[in-house]
Amino acid sequence: MARVTRTTRDEMETVITYNRHIGVAECSTADPTVMRRWRRAGWPVEVLGRYRDGSPRTSQTAVPWRLAVRFRPFAGTPREGEIPPTGDGSATSDRGERLPEP
């Protein structure tokens, strides 16, 4: 039996293209883990390509963009009204002045 060449980890990309005016996110992936997540979430997954042994290689789906895209602050980004960390463990006021130690 011939060996089936698989996609490498570097080639397993996921692309999400969304247009919030139309309201649809078009998602495509070559990562089997992402394919399984989409199926568990109940998204309609269409297989685009298969390996020689019949297992899925690439797939795509289209869902409302709010399901696929979530805007969250980066870790360490201060929320509005919070004092950003200075990096040396001390806090500063809104004007950049150093606050007294507690």
Secondary structure, 3 states (H helix, E strand, C coil): CCCCCCCCHHHCCEEEEEECCCCEEEEEECCHHHHHHHHHCCCCCEEEEECCCCCEEEEEEEEEHHHHCCCCCCCCCCCCCCCCCCCCCCCECCCCCECCCC
